[in-house]
Amino acid sequence: MSSRIRDLLALFTLGLVTNSAIAAMTSTPGYVDAYYYANGGEFIAQGTGQLEPYLWSFVFSPPSLPAPSFAYWRPLPSIIAASGIAAFPAMKPFDASQIPFVLLAALLPVVTYLVGMRIGSRRHAMLGGLLMVFSGYFVLNWSNTETFTPFAVAGSSALLMMGKGVSDRRWWVWVLVGLCAGLAHLTRADGLLLLGVALLITMRPNHEGMKHYRVIDSIAVLVGYLVVMLPWIVRNRLALAGMPAAGGVNTLWLVDYNDLFRYPNDLSLANYLAVSWQVILRTKWDALVTNLATWVGVVNLVFLTPFSLVGFWNHWKEESVLPASIYGVTLFGAMTFAFTLPGVRGGWFHSSGVLMPFVLPLSMIGMDDCITWVARRRIGWNAAQARQVFGAAAVAFAVLLTGYLVARGIVGLPLGGSFVWNSADRLYSEIGQDLIQKGASPHARVMVNNPPGFFWHTGHGGVPVPAGDEEMLLQAVDDYRIDYLVLDENIGPALLPLYRQKTVPSRLRLLTVYGTNEHPVFLYEILPRQNSTPGL
C-alpha cells in the first residue's frame, strides 16, 4: 500500500470518528435551516416531499398551505437526509439522516489532502487534512442536516478539478466540474458562482492558444451542470406555475433582515432606494467588518490568518489555486456588497466552507514560507525543525479550539452540563403536549418564530410571526387559516405592545404562559372573526 493511500485512509477514518462523535452528541437539528432540511428528508422518505405544511418566511408567499416544497431553499440536503432515513428505517429519523452527512464530512479531509498534494508537498497535504478534521466552528455543523457539508464537498471538488482540467486538458474532467457545480447549486443558490468560475477558467487563454479546447471544455461544463440542474428547473416550472418567483435574487433589496418576515412581502428595488444612503452604506460597512471577522475567526481559526494570506499571495496565480482565489473573492464580494444581510447572517459562513480545503494547506505552505524568510535573516535558526514544531503546534491548537467550541456549543460549559444544542427548542414539545390536552386538532396551524422547528417537535405546520404590527399579524392569520399563536421575545418593535400585553387584539385568547417572568412565552388561541369578543 502506497504512502498516499495510507494517508487518505487515516484522514478518512479520523474524520469519520470525529464527525460520528459530534453526531452522537446531537439529538435535534437545533436551528431553523437544519430543521427545515431534516423535515424535508422525512417528507421525501415518506413520499410526500412535494409539499410542506409551513412557511419558514414570507419571502415566498403562496396563496395557501400546504405549500410547494423547496421553493426558496434547495433540496439536496433533504435528499441526502432522506437517503439515510430510507437506508436505516429502524433508527430514529434524525440519527439515520445524519449518517450520510457524517460520511460526506469524512471526505473533506481527503479532498483537502488532494488539494495539498497538488499545490504543495505530502507534509502540507497531511497537515491540511488534519486541520480539516478539527476545523473549529465547522465541526459543529458538518454532521448536521444542513448545506455545510454537501456544499463544501461538491464546491471544493469542482475547484480542485478545475485545476486538473487546466493541466490535463481532458474534456471529461470538465464534465465532472459541471456535475459538481450542479450539485453545489442544488444545495445552495450561490453555487451558481462555481459555474461562472468554471466557465471563466475554460475561456482563459492557455499557453498554446488552442481555442477549440476552451470551447469544448465550456460545453462539457454546461453539459455536466445541466445533467444535475435541468430536472430541478423543470420541476420548479411545473410546481410553481402561476406563483410569484421564489428565488433569492429579491433579497438584494433587504434593508433589514427581518424584512424577510414582512407580510405581504414587499422586497423591491423601489423600496430599497427609498431608504437613505446613510443606512445602506452603514449596512454594507457592518457586513464588511463582520464578514472579515468570520474569515479570520471561522475560516482561518484565528491563528492561521497571516499564514493563509501569505500562502494565497504567493500562489494565487497557480492553476490549482486560481479557481479558488477567484471564487473566494467573488463570494466575499457578493455576500458583503450585494446579498449583504443574508450574507452577514450566515450565507458567507455557510458558503465559505468550500474554501477550507484550500485555505488549510495554503496556510501550512504560507507558514513554511514565513519560516524560510525568517531563517534567511536569523543565523543559526533550524528551519527544518521549526517547520515540524510549528506544524505540530498548529494541529494541536486546532484540536484544542475545536474541543472548546464543542464543549461550549453542544455539551455546555462547565463540562458535564446539559447538552445545550439539544435543549434549545425543548419548550416546543411542551407546547405541543399542551395543545393535545386542550383538544387541538392534529391539523391545527400555529404561528411561531420557527415553524420548521415547531413542526419537528409537535407535528403542527404554520407560518412565522410577521415582522410588523398586529394588523399584519392578523392578516397572515386569516390568509393562512392559523389557529394558535406562540409569541416569544424574538419579535419586531411593532409587536412589543402585544408581547408586553399592553394591547391585545380581541381575537387573541391567552391560554398559557411559559418561561420566566423576565422571558415569558405566550400561547394564544386565535378566535374566528365572527366569534371575536371585545375585551378578551
NUZAKE-606602 format. One record per residue (C-alpha): x, y, z; residue in one letter; residue number from 1. Coordinates in Angstrom, 2 decimals, padded with zeros to 5 digits, always signed. Layout:
        c1        c2        c3   aa     i
         X         Y         Z    A   NUM
...
// end
This chain:
        c1        c2        c3   aa     i
   +000.00   +000.00   +000.00    M     1
   +001.41   +003.38   -001.01    S     2
   +002.02   +006.16   +001.49    S     3
   -000.62   +008.29   -000.21    R     4
   -003.31   +005.62   +000.20    I     5
   -002.35   +005.18   +003.86    R     6
   -002.61   +008.93   +004.40    D     7
   -006.03   +009.09   +002.77    L     8
   -007.38   +006.14   +004.77    L     9
   -006.05   +007.61   +008.01    A    10
   -007.63   +011.01   +007.33    L    11
   -010.94   +009.49   +006.25    F    12
   -011.05   +007.30   +009.37    T    13
   -010.18   +010.17   +011.69    L    14
   -012.80   +012.37   +010.01    G    15
   -015.36   +009.59   +010.32    L    16
   -014.68   +009.10   +014.03    V    17
   -014.69   +012.82   +014.85    T    18
   -017.90   +013.64   +012.98    N    19
   -019.60   +010.48   +014.26    S    20
   -018.85   +011.64   +017.81    A    21
   -020.41   +015.05   +017.12    I    22
   -023.45   +013.42   +015.51    A    23
   -023.85   +011.14   +018.53    A    24
   -023.94   +014.19   +020.81    M    25
   -026.79   +015.86   +018.92    T    26
   -030.36   +014.58   +019.02    S    27
   -032.09   +017.51   +017.32    T    28
   -031.27   +019.70   +014.29    P    29
   -031.04   +022.76   +016.55    G    30
   -031.98   +025.74   +014.36    Y    31
   -034.33   +026.80   +011.54    V    32
   -032.29   +025.76   +008.49    D    33
   -031.38   +022.35   +009.84    A    34
   -034.96   +021.67   +010.98    Y    35
   -036.16   +022.58   +007.50    Y    36
   -033.86   +020.10   +005.78    Y    37
   -034.45   +017.37   +008.37    A    38
   -038.21   +017.68   +007.91    N    39
   -037.72   +017.68   +004.15    G    40
   -035.74   +014.46   +004.41    G    41
   -038.60   +012.79   +006.24    E    42
   -041.14   +014.08   +003.72    F    43
   -039.11   +012.69   +000.83    I    44
   -038.58   +009.35   +002.57    A    45
   -042.35   +009.13   +003.19    Q    46
   -043.16   +010.02   -000.42    G    47
   -044.74   +013.39   +000.45    T    48
   -041.80   +015.61   -000.47    G    49
   -043.66   +017.80   -002.97    Q    50
   -045.48   +019.81   -000.29    L    51
   -044.61   +021.47   +003.03    E    52
   -047.05   +022.23   +005.88    P    53
   -045.36   +025.54   +006.77    Y    54
   -043.53   +028.62   +005.55    L    55
   -040.16   +029.49   +007.07    W    56
   -040.52   +033.15   +005.96    S    57
   -042.80   +035.27   +003.79    F    58
   -040.26   +035.87   +001.02    V    59
   -042.20   +033.10   -000.75    F    60
   -045.90   +033.56   -000.02    S    61
   -048.11   +031.02   -001.80    P    62
   -051.87   +031.56   -001.52    P    63
   -052.39   +028.70   +000.95    S    64
   -050.86   +025.83   +002.89    L    65
   -049.50   +023.26   +002.30    P    66
   -047.00   +024.97   +000.00    A    67
   -044.73   +023.62   -002.74    P    68
   -041.55   +022.34   -001.16    S    69
   -038.09   +023.87   -001.63    F    70
   -039.46   +026.96   -003.33    A    71
   -036.70   +029.07   -001.78    Y    72
   -034.09   +026.73   -000.31    W    73
   -032.56   +023.94   -002.39    R    74
   -033.40   +020.22   -001.98    P    75
   -030.08   +018.32   -001.98    L    76
   -029.54   +018.36   +001.84    P    77
   -033.02   +016.89   +002.31    S    78
   -032.41   +014.30   -000.42    I    79
   -029.23   +013.28   +001.40    I    80
   -031.10   +013.11   +004.71    A    81
   -033.83   +011.02   +003.09    A    82
   -031.23   +008.52   +001.85    S    83
   -030.14   +007.92   +005.44    G    84
   -033.72   +007.53   +006.66    I    85
   -034.52   +005.08   +003.86    A    86
   -031.33   +003.08   +004.39    A    87
   -031.75   +002.76   +008.18    F    88
   -035.51   +002.57   +008.86    P    89
   -035.05   +001.04   +012.33    A    90
   -033.19   +004.10   +013.61    M    91
   -034.66   +007.37   +014.78    K    92
   -035.14   +009.54   +011.67    P    93
   -032.71   +012.27   +012.73    F    94
   -030.00   +009.80   +013.71    D    95
   -030.42   +007.99   +010.39    A    96
   -030.42   +011.24   +008.42    S    97
   -027.06   +012.24   +009.92    Q    98
   -025.24   +009.13   +008.67    I    99
   -024.73   +010.27   +005.05    P   100
   -023.66   +013.71   +006.29    F   101
   -021.05   +012.08   +008.52    V   102
   -019.74   +010.09   +005.55    L   103
   -019.58   +013.22   +003.40    L   104
   -017.83   +015.12   +006.19    A   105
   -015.19   +012.39   +006.34    A   106
   -014.45   +013.09   +002.67    L   107
   -013.47   +016.70   +003.36    L   108
   -010.03   +015.84   +004.86    P   109
   -009.49   +013.62   +001.80    V   110
   -010.30   +016.48   -000.59    V   111
   -008.03   +018.76   +001.46    T   112
   -005.19   +016.25   +001.20    Y   113
   -005.62   +016.03   -002.58    L   114
   -005.54   +019.82   -002.82    V   115
   -002.42   +019.91   -000.65    G   116
   -000.67   +017.36   -002.85    M   117
   -001.37   +019.47   -005.96    R   118
   -000.19   +022.77   -004.50    I   119
   +002.46   +021.62   -002.04    G   120
   +004.09   +018.57   -000.53    S   121
   +002.85   +015.48   +001.28    R   122
   +003.55   +017.27   +004.57    R   123
   +001.34   +020.23   +003.60    H   124
   -001.37   +017.85   +002.46    A   125
   -001.33   +015.85   +005.70    M   126
   -001.30   +018.91   +007.95    L   127
   -004.13   +020.46   +005.92    G   128
   -006.15   +017.25   +006.21    G   129
   -005.66   +017.12   +009.98    L   130
   -006.70   +020.76   +010.31    L   131
   -009.85   +019.97   +008.32    M   132
   -010.72   +017.19   +010.77    V   133
   -010.51   +019.75   +013.58    F   134
   -011.88   +022.77   +011.72    S   135
   -013.33   +024.75   +014.62    G   136
   -016.86   +026.11   +014.19    Y   137
   -017.43   +023.99   +011.09    F   138
   -017.06   +020.76   +013.08    V   139
   -020.26   +021.61   +014.94    L   140
   -022.11   +021.65   +011.62    N   141
   -020.52   +019.11   +009.28    W   142
   -022.68   +016.22   +010.54    S   143
   -025.93   +018.21   +010.77    N   144
   -028.77   +018.09   +008.24    T   145
   -027.67   +021.29   +006.58    E   146
   -025.98   +022.73   +003.48    T   147
   -022.50   +022.99   +005.01    F   148
   -021.15   +019.56   +004.08    T   149
   -022.67   +018.83   +000.66    P   150
   -021.83   +022.34   -000.50    F   151
   -018.24   +022.14   +000.77    A   152
   -017.65   +018.69   -000.77    V   153
   -019.23   +019.50   -004.15    A   154
   -017.79   +023.01   -004.35    G   155
   -014.23   +022.19   -003.32    S   156
   -014.22   +019.15   -005.63    S   157
   -015.29   +021.39   -008.51    A   158
   -012.50   +023.87   -007.75    L   159
   -009.93   +021.06   -007.38    L   160
   -010.90   +019.53   -010.74    M   161
   -010.78   +022.93   -012.47    M   162
   -007.07   +022.99   -011.76    G   163
   -006.74   +019.43   -013.02    K   164
   -008.73   +020.29   -016.12    G   165
   -006.41   +023.17   -017.00    V   166
   -003.30   +020.99   -016.63    S   167
   -004.64   +017.74   -018.15    D   168
   -006.84   +019.23   -020.92    R   169
   -009.25   +016.32   -020.82    R   170
   -012.85   +017.22   -021.65    W   171
   -014.34   +014.64   -019.31    W   172
   -012.72   +016.38   -016.33    V   173
   -014.79   +019.44   -017.19    W   174
   -017.93   +017.32   -017.26    V   175
   -017.13   +016.33   -013.67    L   176
   -016.58   +020.01   -012.86    V   177
   -020.04   +020.78   -014.22    G   178
   -021.60   +017.90   -012.27    L   179
   -020.04   +019.13   -009.02    C   180
   -021.08   +022.73   -009.75    A   181
   -024.61   +021.47   -010.36    G   182
   -024.65   +019.56   -007.08    L   183
   -023.42   +022.68   -005.30    A   184
   -026.16   +024.77   -006.95    H   185
   -028.71   +022.10   -005.99    L   186
   -027.54   +022.70   -002.42    T   187
   -027.28   +026.48   -002.27    R   188
   -028.27   +029.28   -004.65    A   189
   -024.76   +030.75   -004.58    D   190
   -023.48   +027.50   -006.08    G   191
   -024.16   +029.26   -009.38    L   192
   -020.92   +031.17   -008.76    L   193
   -019.00   +027.93   -009.23    L   194
   -020.47   +027.51   -012.69    L   195
   -019.40   +031.05   -013.52    G   196
   -015.85   +030.43   -012.26    V   197
   -015.61   +027.20   -014.27    A   198
   -016.70   +028.91   -017.49    L   199
   -014.28   +031.76   -016.83    L   200
   -011.39   +029.32   -016.34    I   201
   -012.23   +027.39   -019.52    T   202
   -012.15   +030.64   -021.52    M   203
   -008.82   +031.71   -020.04    R   204
   -006.09   +031.70   -022.72    P   205
   -003.72   +028.76   -022.46    N   206
   -000.09   +028.71   -023.47    H   207
   -000.77   +027.37   -026.95    E   208
   -003.86   +029.47   -027.64    G   209
   -005.95   +026.45   -028.70    M   210
   -009.43   +027.97   -028.75    K   211
   -011.26   +024.77   -029.73    H   212
   -010.17   +023.15   -026.47    Y   213
   -011.68   +026.01   -024.49    R   214
   -014.99   +025.81   -026.38    V   215
   -015.21   +022.06   -025.87    I   216
   -014.38   +022.46   -022.18    D   217
   -017.07   +025.12   -021.73    S   218
   -019.65   +022.90   -023.38    I   219
   -018.55   +019.98   -021.20    A   220
   -019.04   +022.12   -018.07    V   221
   -022.56   +023.12   -019.15    L   222
   -023.48   +019.52   -020.01    V   223
   -022.41   +018.27   -016.58    G   224
   -024.21   +021.14   -014.87    Y   225
   -027.47   +020.62   -016.76    L   226
   -027.47   +016.87   -016.07    V   227
   -027.96   +017.80   -012.42    V   228
   -029.95   +021.03   -012.61    M   229
   -032.25   +020.63   -015.62    L   230
   -034.65   +018.19   -013.90    P   231
   -034.88   +020.59   -010.95    W   232
   -035.51   +023.58   -013.21    I   233
   -038.32   +021.69   -014.97    V   234
   -039.79   +020.59   -011.63    R   235
   -039.91   +024.17   -010.38    N   236
   -041.56   +025.39   -013.56    R   237
   -044.31   +022.82   -013.05    L   238
   -044.68   +023.05   -009.26    A   239
   -044.59   +026.84   -009.03    L   240
   -046.61   +027.61   -012.14    A   241
   -048.53   +030.84   -011.66    G   242
   -046.87   +031.66   -008.31    M   243
   -044.54   +034.60   -007.63    P   244
   -040.84   +033.99   -008.20    A   245
   -039.33   +032.29   -005.18    A   246
   -035.64   +032.81   -005.91    G   247
   -033.25   +034.59   -003.58    G   248
   -032.49   +037.43   -006.01    V   249
   -035.04   +039.70   -004.31    N   250
   -033.01   +039.52   -001.09    T   251
   -030.76   +042.04   -002.82    L   252
   -033.30   +044.61   -001.66    W   253
   -033.25   +043.78   +002.04    L   254
   -032.77   +046.84   +004.24    V   255
   -033.32   +044.89   +007.45    D   256
   -033.03   +041.10   +007.76    Y   257
   -036.48   +040.98   +009.35    N   258
   -037.93   +042.26   +006.08    D   259
   -037.94   +038.59   +005.06    L   260
   -040.81   +038.19   +007.52    F   261
   -042.98   +041.13   +006.46    R   262
   -046.41   +040.14   +005.17    Y   263
   -047.29   +040.64   +002.42    P   264
   -043.65   +040.64   +001.42    N   265
   -042.67   +043.86   -000.34    D   266
   -038.99   +043.46   -001.23    L   267
   -038.34   +045.62   -004.28    S   268
   -035.77   +047.97   -005.77    L   269
   -038.14   +050.91   -005.28    A   270
   -038.46   +050.26   -001.54    N   271
   -034.73   +049.75   -001.27    Y   272
   -033.93   +053.06   -002.95    L   273
   -036.44   +054.82   -000.71    A   274
   -034.11   +054.23   +002.24    V   275
   -031.42   +056.81   +002.94    S   276
   -027.97   +056.12   +001.51    W   277
   -026.52   +056.52   +005.00    Q   278
   -028.48   +053.46   +006.18    V   279
   -027.47   +051.40   +003.14    I   280
   -023.79   +052.32   +003.40    L   281
   -023.74   +051.64   +007.15    R   282
   -025.23   +048.19   +006.49    T   283
   -022.55   +047.45   +003.89    K   284
   -019.80   +048.62   +006.25    W   285
   -021.11   +046.50   +009.11    D   286
   -021.25   +043.50   +006.78    A   287
   -017.67   +044.10   +005.64    L   288
   -016.42   +044.16   +009.22    V   289
   -018.44   +041.11   +010.25    T   290
   -017.53   +039.02   +007.21    N   291
   -013.85   +039.84   +007.63    L   292
   -014.15   +038.72   +011.25    A   293
   -015.73   +035.45   +010.04    T   294
   -012.86   +034.99   +007.59    W   295
   -010.37   +035.41   +010.41    V   296
   -012.14   +033.62   +013.26    G   297
   -014.07   +030.87   +011.48    V   298
   -012.36   +030.07   +008.19    V   299
   -008.81   +030.64   +009.49    N   300
   -009.33   +029.58   +013.12    L   301
   -007.82   +032.98   +014.03    V   302
   -004.18   +031.88   +014.23    F   303
   -003.91   +030.72   +010.62    L   304
   -004.87   +034.10   +009.12    T   305
   -001.41   +035.57   +008.43    P   306
   -000.14   +032.27   +007.06    F   307
   -003.09   +031.70   +004.72    S   308
   -002.75   +035.26   +003.42    L   309
   +000.93   +034.65   +002.68    V   310
   +000.07   +031.34   +001.04    G   311
   -002.58   +032.86   -001.22    F   312
   -000.42   +035.89   -002.02    W   313
   +002.49   +033.72   -003.14    N   314
   +000.50   +031.08   -005.02    H   315
   -002.85   +032.51   -006.16    W   316
   -001.87   +032.57   -009.84    K   317
   -001.07   +028.86   -009.95    E   318
   -003.54   +026.81   -011.97    E   319
   -004.57   +024.72   -008.95    S   320
   -005.18   +027.77   -006.74    V   321
   -006.56   +030.34   -009.18    L   322
   -010.14   +028.94   -009.34    P   323
   -010.43   +029.00   -005.52    A   324
   -008.96   +032.52   -005.44    S   325
   -011.49   +033.82   -007.97    I   326
   -014.35   +032.04   -006.22    Y   327
   -013.30   +033.30   -002.77    G   328
   -013.04   +036.94   -003.83    V   329
   -016.31   +036.78   -005.80    T   330
   -018.18   +035.06   -002.98    L   331
   -016.93   +037.54   -000.39    F   332
   -017.93   +040.46   -002.59    G   333
   -021.38   +039.04   -003.27    A   334
   -022.05   +038.22   +000.39    M   335
   -020.81   +041.62   +001.54    T   336
   -021.90   +044.17   -001.03    F   337
   -024.80   +042.50   -002.90    A   338
   -026.62   +039.95   -000.73    F   339
   -025.48   +041.85   +002.32    T   340
   -027.92   +040.83   +005.04    L   341
   -028.30   +037.15   +004.07    P   342
   -024.51   +037.06   +003.76    G   343
   -023.78   +038.53   +007.17    V   344
   -026.50   +036.39   +008.80    R   345
   -024.89   +033.12   +007.74    G   346
   -024.57   +033.00   +003.96    G   347
   -020.85   +033.79   +003.97    W   348
   -020.25   +031.30   +006.80    F   349
   -022.17   +028.53   +005.03    H   350
   -020.56   +029.02   +001.63    S   351
   -017.01   +029.68   +002.79    S   352
   -016.69   +026.02   +003.74    G   353
   -015.86   +025.43   +000.06    V   354
   -012.63   +027.34   +000.60    L   355
   -011.45   +025.35   +003.62    M   356
   -009.70   +022.56   +001.64    P   357
   -007.62   +025.31   +000.00    F   358
   -007.15   +027.67   +002.95    V   359
   -005.77   +024.99   +005.28    L   360
   -002.94   +023.52   +003.15    P   361
   -002.13   +027.01   +001.82    L   362
   -001.81   +028.23   +005.41    S   363
   +000.75   +025.49   +006.02    M   364
   +002.59   +026.47   +002.84    I   365
   +002.45   +030.12   +003.95    G   366
   +003.79   +029.12   +007.35    M   367
   +006.73   +027.40   +005.69    D   368
   +007.30   +030.46   +003.50    D   369
   +007.41   +032.64   +006.64    C   370
   +009.82   +030.26   +008.35    I   371
   +012.09   +030.29   +005.30    T   372
   +012.01   +034.08   +005.23    W   373
   +012.98   +034.28   +008.92    V   374
   +015.67   +031.59   +008.56    A   375
   +017.42   +033.62   +005.87    R   376
   +017.68   +036.54   +008.27    R   377
   +018.35   +034.73   +011.54    R   378
   +021.67   +032.95   +011.69    I   379
   +021.61   +029.52   +013.30    G   380
   +017.85   +029.06   +013.14    W   381
   +016.98   +025.47   +012.20    N   382
   +014.25   +025.95   +009.58    A   383
   +013.50   +022.22   +009.19    A   384
   +012.98   +021.79   +012.93    Q   385
   +010.88   +024.98   +013.08    A   386
   +008.57   +023.63   +010.36    R   387
   +008.00   +020.45   +012.35    Q   388
   +007.35   +022.32   +015.59    V   389
   +005.05   +024.96   +014.08    F   390
   +003.12   +022.36   +012.06    G   391
   +002.51   +020.19   +015.10    A   392
   +001.57   +023.26   +017.16    A   393
   -000.97   +024.33   +014.52    A   394
   -002.74   +020.97   +014.64    V   395
   -002.63   +020.90   +018.46    A   396
   -004.14   +024.37   +018.68    F   397
   -006.88   +023.41   +016.19    A   398
   -007.70   +020.35   +018.33    V   399
   -007.93   +022.47   +021.49    L   400
   -010.01   +025.17   +019.82    L   401
   -012.40   +022.64   +018.31    T   402
   -012.75   +020.83   +021.64    G   403
   -013.57   +024.10   +023.38    Y   404
   -016.20   +025.05   +020.79    L   405
   -017.83   +021.62   +021.01    V   406
   -017.85   +021.80   +024.80    A   407
   -019.38   +025.27   +024.74    R   408
   -021.86   +024.81   +021.90    G   409
   -023.07   +021.23   +022.29    I   410
   -022.14   +019.86   +025.69    V   411
   -022.31   +023.17   +027.55    G   412
   -019.74   +024.65   +029.91    L   413
   -018.72   +023.69   +032.51    P   414
   -018.18   +020.21   +031.19    L   415
   -020.79   +017.79   +032.36    G   416
   -023.63   +020.26   +031.90    G   417
   -026.71   +019.81   +029.77    S   418
   -026.49   +019.40   +026.02    F   419
   -027.23   +023.00   +025.04    V   420
   -027.79   +022.21   +021.36    W   421
   -030.35   +019.51   +022.17    N   422
   -032.32   +021.62   +024.64    S   423
   -032.57   +024.77   +022.52    A   424
   -036.22   +024.22   +021.48    D   425
   -037.49   +021.85   +024.14    R   426
   -040.29   +024.28   +025.01    L   427
   -041.93   +023.47   +021.68    Y   428
   -042.51   +019.88   +022.81    S   429
   -044.18   +021.14   +025.99    E   430
   -046.45   +023.44   +024.00    I   431
   -047.29   +020.58   +021.66    G   432
   -048.36   +018.40   +024.60    Q   433
   -050.49   +021.23   +025.96    D   434
   -052.22   +021.62   +022.61    L   435
   -053.13   +017.92   +022.69    I   436
   -054.53   +018.26   +026.21    Q   437
   -056.54   +021.31   +025.17    K   438
   -058.16   +019.34   +022.36    G   439
   -056.38   +020.99   +019.46    A   440
   -056.80   +019.30   +016.11    S   441
   -053.71   +017.45   +014.84    P   442
   -054.07   +019.63   +011.74    H   443
   -054.20   +022.91   +013.67    A   444
   -051.82   +025.53   +012.34    R   445
   -049.57   +027.61   +014.55    V   446
   -047.87   +030.96   +014.05    M   447
   -044.44   +030.76   +015.68    V   448
   -040.94   +032.16   +015.18    N   449
   -039.52   +028.83   +013.98    N   450
   -042.21   +026.93   +012.02    P   451
   -039.88   +024.11   +010.81    P   452
   -038.65   +023.58   +014.39    G   453
   -042.17   +023.67   +015.80    F   454
   -043.29   +021.10   +013.24    F   455
   -040.33   +018.88   +014.12    W   456
   -041.32   +018.84   +017.80    H   457
   -045.11   +018.89   +017.50    T   458
   -046.27   +017.94   +014.01    G   459
   -048.12   +021.26   +013.61    H   460
   -047.49   +023.33   +010.50    G   461
   -047.95   +027.06   +010.19    G   462
   -046.25   +030.35   +009.40    V   463
   -043.69   +032.64   +011.09    P   464
   -044.61   +035.62   +013.25    V   465
   -044.58   +038.61   +010.86    P   466
   -042.11   +041.46   +011.34    A   467
   -044.90   +044.02   +011.51    G   468
   -047.80   +045.23   +013.61    D   469
   -050.91   +043.47   +014.88    E   470
   -052.82   +044.22   +011.68    E   471
   -050.15   +042.44   +009.64    M   472
   -050.22   +039.53   +012.08    L   473
   -054.00   +039.10   +011.79    L   474
   -053.87   +039.39   +008.00    Q   475
   -051.41   +036.47   +007.85    A   476
   -053.56   +034.58   +010.37    V   477
   -056.63   +034.87   +008.16    D   478
   -054.87   +034.22   +004.85    D   479
   -053.25   +031.01   +006.10    Y   480
   -056.05   +029.92   +008.50    R   481
   -053.88   +029.93   +011.61    I   482
   -055.39   +028.55   +014.84    D   483
   -052.80   +029.36   +017.52    Y   484
   -050.05   +031.89   +018.16    L   485
   -046.82   +031.24   +020.07    V   486
   -045.22   +034.58   +020.94    L   487
   -041.76   +034.95   +022.46    D   488
   -039.38   +037.88   +022.84    E   489
   -037.87   +037.48   +019.37    N   490
   -040.22   +039.91   +017.64    I   491
   -040.09   +043.22   +015.83    G   492
   -040.69   +046.57   +017.62    P   493
   -044.24   +046.86   +016.30    A   494
   -045.34   +043.77   +018.25    L   495
   -043.75   +044.75   +021.56    L   496
   -047.05   +046.14   +022.93    P   497
   -048.65   +042.74   +022.28    L   498
   -045.73   +040.87   +023.83    Y   499
   -045.91   +043.11   +026.90    R   500
   -049.70   +042.57   +026.92    Q   501
   -050.42   +046.28   +026.78    K   502
   -052.60   +045.94   +023.67    T   503
   -054.05   +042.51   +022.90    V   504
   -056.42   +042.15   +019.92    P   505
   -059.83   +040.82   +020.86    S   506
   -059.32   +037.80   +018.62    R   507
   -056.43   +036.51   +020.76    L   508
   -057.38   +034.45   +023.80    R   509
   -054.47   +033.74   +026.17    L   510
   -054.21   +030.06   +027.04    L   511
   -050.85   +029.53   +028.78    T   512
   -047.73   +031.43   +029.77    V   513
   -044.39   +029.59   +029.67    Y   514
   -040.84   +030.50   +030.54    G   515
   -039.88   +033.01   +033.21    T   516
   -041.20   +036.40   +034.28    N   517
   -038.24   +038.03   +032.52    E   518
   -038.62   +035.98   +029.31    H   519
   -042.22   +034.79   +029.03    P   520
   -043.61   +032.83   +026.09    V   521
   -047.35   +033.15   +025.40    F   522
   -049.70   +030.65   +023.79    L   523
   -052.82   +032.27   +022.30    Y   524
   -055.82   +030.72   +020.68    E   525
   -056.94   +032.72   +017.65    I   526
   -060.69   +033.22   +017.52    L   527
   -062.59   +033.44   +014.23    P   528
   -063.78   +036.89   +013.21    R   529
   -067.43   +036.13   +013.88    Q   530
   -066.67   +034.83   +017.41    N   531
   -064.38   +037.65   +018.50    S   532
   -065.48   +039.35   +021.68    T   533
   -064.23   +042.80   +022.76    P   534
   -062.06   +042.74   +025.83    G   535
   -060.82   +039.15   +025.58    L   536
// end
